[in-house]
Amino acid sequence: MGLRINDTVPNFTAETDQGTIQFHDWIGDSWAILFSHPKDFTPVCTTEFSVVAQLADEWAKRGTKVIGISVDSAEDHKKWKGDIEKFGSTKAGFPIIADKGLEVSKAFDMLPAGYYLPDNPTPADSQTVRSVFIIAPDKTLKLSMTYPMNVGRNFAEVLRALDGLQTAAKENVATPANWTPGADVVIPVAVSDADAKAKYGEYTTHFPYLRTVKLPG
């Protein structure tokens, strides 16, 4: 069975280009995002990691740690970071997990349990390792997205999704389609009209099951 929303994410010990980590300890009390990649020195992944590096201040504003994973070695990661930093014109301060044995990729259900890499693997051999996992401070999975090899990830959407998750968790609300910070949010159906009035003040009722409100601030 695959990893589902609200499951506790696997804990593991792994080597990274910045040393050994124990995953749950590394997350600590932060939100965390795990970006997976099928191989170092690949074109789309290099552009993606460059954007992750460029967004360092945005992750920090949201109290979120980011970490990459690729099926190559920590030494290869260190060399690849040179290209990532050159392309993105910024330092890539996040760690990248070395998953040569595929333990983490399998634990997060990115590859079948019995899968192994052939000698001299190509990116196509591990192409399903193209996922994003957003993890809450309680170590539960809150969102996952998987992309094909030929479509780069939209990190504006990753940030938007992270904002939505953090807002929903903090305010006990939901976010509608295309929501961005500052836009109206959805009052949960489980909240009665009286409780909604007491908590949120004036709100808009579109249908008995759909009520929206602007959060203060």
C-alpha positions in Angstrom: 0.0 0.0 0.0 1.3 3.4 -0.9 1.9 6.3 1.4 -1.3 8.2 2.0 -2.3 11.7 3.2 -2.0 11.9 7.0 0.3 8.8 7.2 3.4 9.3 9.3 6.2 9.4 6.8 9.0 6.8 6.9 11.9 7.6 9.3 15.3 6.7 8.0 19.0 7.3 8.3 20.8 8.4 5.2 23.9 10.0 3.8 23.6 13.4 2.2 26.1 15.7 0.6 26.1 17.5 4.0 26.6 14.4 6.2 24.4 11.8 7.8 20.9 12.6 8.8 18.1 10.9 10.7 15.0 12.1 8.8 12.5 12.8 11.6 15.3 14.4 13.7 16.2 16.5 10.7 12.6 17.7 10.3 12.4 18.7 14.0 9.5 21.1 14.6 9.5 22.4 11.0 7.5 21.8 8.0 9.5 19.9 5.4 9.5 19.3 1.7 11.2 16.3 0.1 12.0 16.7 -3.6 13.0 13.5 -5.4 15.0 13.2 -8.6 15.9 10.1 -10.7 19.6 11.0 -11.3 22.2 13.7 -10.9 23.3 15.8 -13.9 20.0 15.6 -15.7 18.6 18.7 -17.4 15.1 19.2 -16.0 16.2 18.3 -12.5 19.0 20.8 -12.6 16.6 23.6 -13.5 14.3 22.5 -10.7 17.0 22.4 -8.0 18.2 25.8 -9.1 14.7 27.2 -8.4 14.6 25.5 -5.0 17.9 27.2 -4.2 16.6 30.6 -5.4 13.5 30.2 -3.1 15.6 29.9 0.0 14.1 33.0 1.6 10.6 31.8 0.8 11.1 28.5 2.5 12.6 30.2 5.5 9.6 32.6 5.8 7.3 29.6 6.0 9.4 27.7 8.6 10.0 25.0 6.0 13.1 22.8 5.5 13.8 21.5 2.0 15.8 18.4 1.1 16.5 16.7 -2.2 17.0 13.0 -3.0 18.6 11.4 -6.0 19.8 7.8 -6.6 23.4 8.8 -7.0 26.2 9.2 -4.4 26.8 12.0 -2.0 30.0 12.7 -3.8 28.1 13.0 -7.1 25.7 15.4 -5.4 28.5 17.7 -4.3 29.7 17.9 -7.9 26.2 18.4 -9.3 25.6 21.2 -6.9 28.2 23.2 -8.8 26.0 23.0 -11.9 22.9 23.8 -9.9 24.5 26.9 -8.3 25.9 28.1 -11.6 22.6 27.7 -13.4 20.6 29.3 -10.6 23.2 32.0 -9.8 22.8 31.3 -6.1 24.0 28.9 -3.4 22.2 25.6 -3.0 22.2 25.3 0.8 19.8 22.4 1.1 21.0 18.8 1.5 20.6 16.1 -1.1 20.1 12.5 0.1 22.2 9.8 -1.5 19.8 6.9 -2.3 22.0 4.5 -4.3 20.3 1.5 -2.6 16.9 2.9 -3.3 15.8 2.5 0.3 14.2 5.9 0.6 12.6 5.8 -2.9 11.0 2.4 -2.0 9.9 3.6 1.5 8.1 6.5 -0.1 6.5 4.2 -2.7 8.3 5.9 -5.7 9.7 2.5 -6.9 8.4 -1.1 -6.5 9.7 -2.9 -3.4 11.7 -5.4 -5.5 13.1 -2.9 -7.9 16.9 -2.6 -8.4 19.0 -0.5 -10.6 21.1 -2.1 -13.4 24.7 -1.3 -13.9 25.3 2.2 -15.3 21.7 3.2 -14.9 20.1 5.9 -16.9 17.5 8.4 -15.6 14.8 6.3 -17.3 15.6 3.4 -15.0 14.4 5.5 -12.0 12.1 7.9 -13.7 9.3 7.5 -11.2 11.5 9.2 -8.6 10.0 12.6 -9.6 7.8 13.5 -6.6 7.2 16.2 -4.1 6.2 15.4 -0.5 5.1 18.1 1.9 5.4 17.0 5.5 3.9 18.7 8.6 5.9 19.2 11.8 4.1 16.1 13.3 5.8 14.0 10.5 2.6 13.3 8.6 2.3 13.5 4.9 0.1 16.4 3.9 0.5 16.5 0.1 2.3 14.6 -2.7 2.7 15.3 -6.4 4.4 13.2 -9.0 5.6 14.4 -12.3 6.9 12.7 -15.5 10.4 13.1 -16.7 9.6 15.8 -19.4 7.6 18.3 -17.3 9.4 20.5 -14.9 7.7 21.2 -11.5 6.0 24.5 -10.9 7.4 25.8 -7.7 4.9 28.7 -7.5 2.3 25.9 -7.1 4.4 24.2 -4.5 4.6 27.4 -2.5 0.9 28.0 -3.0 0.1 24.5 -1.8 2.4 25.0 1.2 0.6 28.3 2.1 -2.7 26.6 1.8 -1.7 23.7 4.0 -0.3 26.0 6.7 -3.3 28.3 6.6 -5.7 25.4 6.8 -3.8 23.9 9.8 -3.5 27.2 11.6 -7.0 28.6 11.0 -9.1 25.4 10.7 -10.4 26.4 7.3 -10.1 25.0 3.7 -8.9 26.8 0.6 -10.9 27.0 -2.6 -9.7 26.5 -6.2 -6.9 28.8 -7.2 -6.6 30.2 -3.7 -3.7 32.5 -2.9 -2.8 34.1 0.4 -5.2 37.0 1.2 -8.1 35.5 -0.8 -11.3 34.2 0.9 -11.2 30.8 2.5 -13.9 28.1 2.9 -15.5 27.6 6.3 -15.6 23.8 7.0 -19.1 22.2 6.8 -18.7 20.8 10.3 -18.7 24.4 11.7 -22.3 25.5 12.4 -23.6 28.9 11.2 -23.7 30.1 14.8 -20.1 29.0 15.5 -19.0 30.5 12.1 -20.5 33.8 13.0 -18.8 33.8 16.4 -15.5 32.8 15.1 -15.3 34.6 11.7 -17.9 37.4 11.9 -19.6 38.2 8.7 -19.2 35.6 6.0 -20.8 34.8 2.6 -23.2 31.8 2.1 -23.2 30.6 -1.5 -24.9 27.4 -0.7 -25.7 25.8 2.7 -22.5 23.7 2.2 -20.3 26.5 0.8 -19.5 29.5 2.9 -16.5 31.8 2.4 -14.9 34.4 4.5 -11.8 36.6 4.5 -9.5 35.9 7.3 -8.4 38.9 9.4 -4.9 40.2 8.6 
